[in-house]
Amino acid sequence: MSGIPFSADMVIANLEGRKDMTRRVVTPSRYMRKYAVDRWGGMTVIELNNAAATAAQVGINQIAAGNETWPWPCPYGKPGDTTYGKEALIPTFAGGVEAIMYAADKSFVTTNGAYHVWQWKVRTLPSIFMPRFLSRLALIIREVRVERLLAITDGDARREGFADREHFLAYWDKLNGKRGFESKVNPWVWVIGYEVE
């Protein structure tokens, strides 16, 4: 597992204890793509998403039935796994060195009171590239399921860190609309419930 990236707002929600669930688009792995292409021929991204998610749901059901050979588990882990939250990092000067800060709340990244030195040739390190040893969010996965995005309830939206479903969907569209997965497409999503350690 390579961790779960979060936007700055969602990092803060995690730190404040307002978030213990996330949704991620089911994107076909190369194995899923090969299976879908071999079985159904050429498909659009959305069609592949739907086929892969359907296959993934079947896989979850098979795993629940005791079939451990299913090749397409959730890429973020399964219940009981420990993973980590990834967030953007930025450089700043402290103690005469170019140190690292978490972009979400501008706090320093330290270990035993010592600053970590900025080591990248970019001005912001996006969350997807954050190394695990710099993470402050240890996550224990408690539940994993696959469902359509619009199946989200107000209760789940609150677990996502939002007041209600409408606020969640507006934020989803802001983050995922340009990728072709806006809420009106109603993509299949991994629903991952976790506990922040």
C-alpha positions as CSV (number, residue, x, y, z in Angstrom):
1,M,0.0,0.0,0.0
2,S,1.2,3.5,-0.8
3,G,-0.9,5.5,1.5
4,I,-4.0,7.7,1.0
5,P,-3.5,11.2,-0.3
6,F,-5.6,14.0,1.3
7,S,-6.3,17.6,0.3
8,A,-5.3,20.2,2.9
9,D,-9.0,20.6,4.1
10,M,-9.3,16.9,4.6
11,V,-5.9,16.7,6.5
12,I,-7.3,19.3,8.9
13,A,-10.6,17.3,9.2
14,N,-8.6,14.2,10.1
15,L,-6.5,16.1,12.6
16,E,-9.6,17.6,14.3
17,G,-11.3,14.2,14.5
18,R,-14.1,15.1,12.1
19,K,-13.2,12.6,9.4
20,D,-12.9,8.8,9.5
21,M,-14.1,7.8,6.0
22,T,-12.9,8.6,2.5
23,R,-14.1,7.7,-1.0
24,R,-11.8,7.0,-4.0
25,V,-12.7,6.4,-7.6
26,V,-12.3,2.7,-8.5
27,T,-9.8,3.1,-11.3
28,P,-8.8,-0.1,-13.1
29,S,-5.4,-1.5,-12.3
30,R,-3.4,-2.8,-15.2
31,Y,-4.8,-6.3,-14.4
32,M,-8.3,-5.0,-14.4
33,R,-7.7,-3.2,-17.7
34,K,-6.3,-6.3,-19.3
35,Y,-9.2,-8.4,-18.0
36,A,-11.7,-5.8,-19.2
37,V,-10.1,-5.4,-22.7
38,D,-9.7,-9.2,-23.1
39,R,-13.3,-9.8,-22.1
40,W,-15.2,-6.8,-23.4
41,G,-12.9,-5.1,-26.0
42,G,-12.3,-1.4,-26.3
43,M,-13.9,0.6,-23.5
44,T,-14.1,4.3,-22.4
45,V,-12.6,5.3,-19.1
46,I,-16.0,5.5,-17.5
47,E,-17.0,2.1,-18.9
48,L,-13.7,0.6,-17.7
49,N,-14.4,2.2,-14.3
50,N,-17.9,0.6,-14.2
51,A,-16.6,-2.8,-15.3
52,A,-13.7,-2.8,-12.9
53,A,-15.8,-1.7,-10.0
54,T,-18.3,-4.5,-10.7
55,A,-15.5,-7.0,-10.9
56,A,-14.1,-5.5,-7.6
57,Q,-17.4,-5.9,-5.9
58,V,-17.5,-9.5,-7.0
59,G,-14.0,-9.8,-5.6
60,I,-15.0,-8.4,-2.3
61,N,-17.8,-10.9,-2.1
62,Q,-15.5,-13.7,-3.0
63,I,-13.0,-12.7,-0.3
64,A,-15.9,-12.5,2.2
65,A,-16.8,-16.1,1.1
66,G,-13.2,-17.2,1.9
67,N,-11.7,-17.1,-1.6
68,E,-8.3,-15.5,-1.0
69,T,-7.1,-15.9,-4.6
70,W,-9.0,-12.8,-5.9
71,P,-6.4,-10.6,-7.7
72,W,-8.0,-7.2,-7.3
73,P,-8.3,-6.1,-3.7
74,C,-8.8,-2.5,-2.7
75,P,-5.5,-0.7,-3.5
76,Y,-5.7,1.2,-0.2
77,G,-5.8,-2.0,2.0
78,K,-8.3,-4.2,3.7
79,P,-9.9,-4.1,7.2
80,G,-7.2,-4.5,9.8
81,D,-4.4,-3.0,7.6
82,T,-2.4,0.0,8.8
83,T,-1.7,2.7,6.2
84,Y,-0.9,6.4,6.3
85,G,-2.4,9.7,5.2
86,K,-0.4,11.6,2.6
87,E,-0.4,15.4,2.4
88,A,1.4,18.2,0.5
89,L,4.7,19.5,1.9
90,I,6.3,22.9,1.5
91,P,9.8,24.2,2.3
92,T,10.6,27.0,4.8
93,F,13.7,28.3,6.6
94,A,14.2,27.3,10.2
95,G,17.4,27.0,12.3
96,G,19.6,28.0,9.3
97,V,18.3,25.2,7.0
98,E,15.5,24.8,4.5
99,A,13.1,22.8,6.5
100,I,9.9,21.0,5.7
101,M,6.4,22.1,6.7
102,Y,3.0,20.5,6.3
103,A,1.1,22.6,3.7
104,A,-2.3,22.1,5.5
105,D,-1.5,23.9,8.7
106,K,2.1,25.3,8.2
107,S,3.5,23.2,11.1
108,F,7.1,22.0,11.0
109,V,7.9,18.3,10.2
110,T,10.2,17.3,13.1
111,T,11.6,14.1,14.6
112,N,12.7,14.3,18.2
113,G,12.7,18.1,18.0
114,A,15.0,18.2,14.9
115,Y,13.8,19.7,11.6
116,H,13.7,17.6,8.5
117,V,15.7,19.2,5.6
118,W,13.9,19.9,2.3
119,Q,15.4,17.5,-0.3
120,W,13.3,18.1,-3.4
121,K,13.8,20.4,-6.4
122,V,10.2,21.6,-6.4
123,R,8.5,24.3,-4.3
124,T,5.7,22.1,-3.3
125,L,5.7,18.3,-2.9
126,P,2.2,17.1,-3.8
127,S,0.5,14.7,-1.4
128,I,0.8,11.7,-3.8
129,F,4.6,11.9,-3.5
130,M,4.8,12.2,0.3
131,P,7.1,9.6,1.8
132,R,5.7,7.5,4.6
133,F,8.3,8.4,7.2
134,L,7.1,12.1,7.1
135,S,3.4,11.3,7.7
136,R,1.7,12.3,10.9
137,L,-1.5,10.4,10.0
138,A,-1.4,6.7,10.8
139,L,-4.6,5.1,9.6
140,I,-6.1,1.7,10.6
141,I,-8.6,0.5,8.0
142,R,-11.8,-0.6,9.6
143,E,-14.1,-1.1,6.6
144,V,-13.9,-1.3,2.8
145,R,-16.8,-1.5,0.3
146,V,-17.6,-0.5,-3.2
147,E,-20.6,1.6,-4.1
148,R,-21.8,4.3,-6.5
149,L,-20.8,7.8,-5.4
150,L,-24.4,9.1,-5.2
151,A,-25.3,6.3,-2.7
152,I,-23.6,8.4,0.0
153,T,-25.9,9.3,2.9
154,D,-25.8,12.4,5.1
155,G,-24.3,10.2,7.9
156,D,-21.5,9.1,5.7
157,A,-21.0,12.7,4.5
158,R,-20.5,13.7,8.1
159,R,-17.9,10.8,8.5
160,E,-16.2,12.4,5.4
161,G,-15.9,15.7,7.3
162,F,-18.9,17.6,5.8
163,A,-22.1,18.9,7.1
164,D,-24.3,16.9,4.7
165,R,-24.4,15.1,1.4
166,E,-24.7,18.2,-0.7
167,H,-21.6,19.8,0.7
168,F,-19.7,16.6,0.2
169,L,-20.8,16.3,-3.5
170,A,-19.9,20.0,-4.2
171,Y,-16.4,19.4,-2.8
172,W,-16.1,16.1,-4.7
173,D,-16.9,17.9,-8.0
174,K,-14.3,20.6,-7.2
175,L,-11.6,17.9,-6.7
176,N,-12.7,15.3,-9.3
177,G,-14.6,17.1,-12.0
178,K,-11.7,17.8,-14.2
179,R,-10.7,14.1,-14.1
180,G,-14.0,13.1,-15.6
181,F,-15.5,11.8,-12.4
182,E,-17.9,14.5,-11.3
183,S,-20.9,13.4,-9.3
184,K,-23.3,13.5,-12.2
185,V,-21.3,10.6,-13.7
186,N,-21.9,8.7,-10.5
187,P,-18.7,6.7,-10.6
188,W,-18.1,3.5,-8.6
189,V,-16.0,4.4,-5.5
190,W,-14.0,2.5,-2.9
191,V,-15.5,3.5,0.5
192,I,-12.8,3.2,3.2
193,G,-13.6,3.7,6.8
194,Y,-10.6,4.1,9.1
195,E,-9.4,5.1,12.6
196,V,-6.7,7.8,12.9
197,E,-4.0,6.6,15.4
